[in-house]
């Protein structure tokens, strides 16, 4: 700040400090293609083979998309896995079954008022999955994008329940399952007559698959269309019976 003052007795020292570099400062590594290759492209030969195979498949199909590809282009989903929680699979699977098929908001309310120990943890991970789905995939933005249906659509779920859908972008839990994690520890279980056992402390993770109501509407319409194409079921064919016997034929 004294660089403009010529009669300062510390002028030489100030200019020397400003020009010299800080000793011990690490050099900044430039993010070049060669430096990032070990991270973004660790196996280039396998990548080239995979790209070649995909180009061959695209040419062979003449640009036609499969049913799964069309669905992935028109519908959004998010797969979120939680950290390992200090509980067992038998205890956590009950909560996973409780939230399966419900909307994300309803599942969070269920976990909020549940008496189970891990309900608060599951509610936290559901909120985290909801926020990631909104921020990363753009799910649940029907009100912002004006995608609300003028008349609610009534559909039947796989469980046989009838629901009305006003927002086709509302998120629901399509699947939820648990996974066994590493043992957190173990302790000795002392028994009678000099016997003993080992009690292991388990850990379990929860995985949820979030989808929009567009998927549930499409699945319902496909089931209805398949049922209509099948036609009525004929109980017994209308034809005469031959070779009747007064005893069993088998």
C-alpha positions in Angstrom: 0.0 0.0 0.0 3.1 2.2 0.2 4.2 1.5 -3.4 3.4 5.1 -4.5 5.4 6.7 -1.7 9.0 7.4 -2.8 10.4 8.6 0.4 9.5 5.5 2.4 12.5 3.9 4.2 11.0 0.4 3.7 10.3 0.8 0.0 13.0 -1.6 -1.1 11.8 -4.4 1.2 8.2 -3.9 0.2 9.0 -4.2 -3.5 11.2 -7.3 -2.8 8.4 -9.1 -0.9 5.8 -8.4 -3.6 8.0 -9.8 -6.4 9.3 -12.9 -4.6 7.2 -16.1 -4.5 6.1 -17.6 -1.3 8.5 -20.3 -0.3 7.1 -23.8 0.2 3.9 -23.2 -1.9 2.9 -26.2 -3.9 2.9 -25.9 -7.6 -0.6 -26.0 -9.2 -0.9 -29.0 -11.5 -2.6 -28.2 -14.7 -5.6 -30.4 -15.6 -4.5 -31.6 -19.0 -5.7 -34.6 -20.9 -2.6 -36.6 -19.9 -2.9 -35.8 -16.2 -6.6 -36.7 -16.1 -6.3 -39.9 -18.2 -5.8 -42.1 -15.1 -9.1 -40.9 -13.7 -11.4 -40.3 -16.6 -10.0 -42.9 -19.0 -8.1 -45.6 -17.0 -8.5 -48.4 -19.7 -8.6 -46.8 -23.2 -8.5 -50.1 -25.0 -11.6 -51.4 -23.3 -13.3 -48.0 -23.9 -12.5 -48.2 -27.6 -13.8 -51.8 -27.9 -17.1 -50.8 -26.1 -17.6 -47.8 -28.3 -17.0 -49.9 -31.4 -19.5 -52.5 -30.2 -22.1 -49.8 -29.6 -21.5 -48.3 -33.1 -22.0 -51.7 -34.7 -25.2 -52.2 -32.8 -26.5 -48.8 -33.9 -25.7 -49.5 -37.5 -27.2 -53.0 -37.4 -30.5 -51.7 -35.9 -30.5 -48.8 -38.4 -31.1 -46.3 -35.7 -34.2 -48.0 -34.2 -34.6 -47.7 -30.5 -35.6 -50.5 -28.2 -38.6 -50.3 -25.9 -36.3 -49.8 -22.8 -34.4 -47.0 -24.5 -37.7 -45.2 -25.4 -38.9 -45.5 -21.9 -35.6 -44.2 -20.5 -35.7 -41.2 -22.8 -39.3 -40.2 -21.7 -39.3 -41.2 -18.0 -37.0 -40.2 -15.2 -35.8 -42.2 -12.2 -33.3 -42.0 -9.4 -31.6 -44.9 -7.6 -30.3 -43.9 -4.1 -28.5 -46.0 -1.6 -28.1 -45.1 2.1 -25.1 -45.6 4.3 -24.9 -48.8 6.4 -27.1 -48.4 9.5 -26.6 -50.2 12.8 -29.5 -52.6 12.5 -30.3 -56.0 11.1 -31.9 -57.0 7.8 -35.0 -58.5 9.6 -35.8 -55.2 11.3 -35.1 -52.9 8.4 -37.0 -54.9 5.8 -40.2 -54.2 7.6 -39.8 -50.5 7.1 -38.7 -51.0 3.5 -42.0 -52.9 2.8 -44.0 -50.2 4.5 -42.8 -47.4 2.2 -42.8 -49.4 -1.0 -45.4 -48.1 -3.5 -46.1 -44.9 -1.5 -45.3 -41.4 -2.7 -42.2 -39.8 -1.3 -44.1 -37.3 0.9 -46.4 -40.0 2.3 -43.4 -42.2 3.1 -41.6 -39.4 4.9 -44.7 -38.8 7.0 -44.9 -42.5 7.8 -41.3 -42.5 9.0 -41.8 -39.3 11.0 -44.5 -40.8 13.2 -43.1 -44.3 13.3 -41.9 -45.7 16.6 -39.1 -47.8 15.0 -35.6 -46.8 15.9 -34.4 -46.6 12.3 -37.4 -44.7 11.0 -35.7 -41.3 11.5 -32.7 -42.5 9.5 -34.9 -43.7 6.7 -36.8 -40.4 6.7 -33.5 -38.5 6.4 -32.4 -40.7 3.4 -35.8 -40.3 1.7 -35.5 -36.5 2.0 -31.9 -36.7 0.6 -33.1 -38.9 -2.3 -36.0 -36.5 -3.0 -33.6 -33.5 -3.1 -31.2 -35.3 -5.4 -34.0 -36.3 -7.7 -35.1 -32.6 -8.0 -31.6 -31.2 -8.4 -30.0 -33.8 -10.6 -32.9 -35.3 -12.7 -35.5 -32.5 -12.6 -38.2 -34.8 -11.1 -41.2 -33.5 -9.4 -41.4 -30.1 -11.1 -44.9 -30.4 -12.5 -46.2 -27.2 -10.9 -43.2 -25.2 -12.2 -43.4 -26.6 -15.7 -47.2 -26.4 -15.9 -47.6 -30.2 -16.3 -50.6 -30.5 -13.9 -53.5 -32.4 -15.3 -56.8 -30.5 -15.7 -58.8 -33.5 -14.7 -57.3 -36.0 -12.2 -56.5 -39.4 -13.8 -57.7 -42.5 -11.9 -55.6 -45.6 -12.1 -55.2 -48.9 -10.4 -51.8 -49.8 -8.9 -50.2 -53.3 -9.0 -51.5 -53.9 -5.5 -55.1 -53.3 -6.6 -55.5 -49.8 -5.0 -57.3 -47.1 -7.0 -55.6 -43.7 -6.8 -56.1 -40.3 -8.4 -53.2 -38.5 -10.0 -53.2 -34.8 -10.5 -49.4 -34.2 -10.9 -47.8 -36.7 -13.3 -44.4 -35.7 -12.1 -45.0 -36.6 -8.5 -42.4 -38.9 -7.2 -43.2 -42.3 -5.6 -41.1 -45.2 -4.4 -41.2 -47.8 -7.1 -38.9 -50.3 -5.3 -37.2 -50.4 -1.9 -34.9 -53.2 -0.7 -32.2 -53.7 2.0 -28.7 -55.1 1.8 -26.5 -56.7 4.4 -23.3 -54.8 5.2 -20.2 -55.7 7.1 -20.3 -56.8 10.7 -19.8 -53.9 13.1 -18.3 -56.1 15.8 -18.9 -59.1 18.0 -19.1 -60.1 21.6 -19.1 -63.3 23.6 -22.5 -64.7 24.7 -21.9 -66.7 27.9 -24.1 -69.7 28.4 -24.6 -72.3 31.1 -22.4 -75.3 31.8 -19.2 -73.7 30.4 -20.7 -73.1 26.9 -20.4 -69.9 24.9 -21.5 -68.3 21.7 -20.7 -65.3 19.6 -23.1 -62.4 19.0 -22.4 -60.4 15.9 -23.6 -56.8 15.4 -24.9 -56.4 11.9 -25.2 -53.4 9.6 -27.8 -52.9 6.8 -28.3 -50.4 4.0 -31.5 -49.3 2.3 -31.9 -48.7 -1.4 -34.8 -46.9 -3.0 -35.8 -46.4 -6.6 -37.7 -43.2 -7.2 -39.9 -42.7 -10.3 -42.6 -40.3 -11.4 -46.3 -41.0 -11.7 -45.9 -41.0 -15.5 -44.4 -44.5 -15.1 -47.4 -45.8 -13.1 -49.8 -44.3 -15.6 -48.0 -46.0 -18.5 -48.0 -49.4 -16.7 -51.7 -49.2 -15.9 -52.5 -48.3 -19.5 -50.4 -51.2 -20.7 -52.2 -53.7 -18.4 -55.6 -52.4 -19.6 -54.6 -52.7 -23.2 -53.2 -56.2 -22.7 -56.4 -57.3 -21.0 -58.6 -55.9 -23.8 -56.5 -57.7 -26.4 -56.8 -61.0 -24.6 -60.5 -61.1 -25.0 -63.1 -62.9 -22.9 -62.1 -66.2 -21.3 -64.2 -69.2 -22.4 -64.7 -71.5 -19.4 -65.5 -74.7 -21.4 -65.3 -75.3 -25.1 -68.6 -75.8 -26.8 -68.1 -79.2 -28.4 -69.6 -82.6 -27.9 -68.1 -85.1 -25.4 -67.0 -88.4 -26.9 -66.0 -91.7 -25.3 -67.8 -91.3 -22.0 -67.2 -94.1 -19.5 -68.7 -94.9 -16.1 -65.3 -95.0 -14.5 -62.2 -92.9 -14.3 -59.9 -92.8 -17.3 -56.7 -92.2 -15.4 
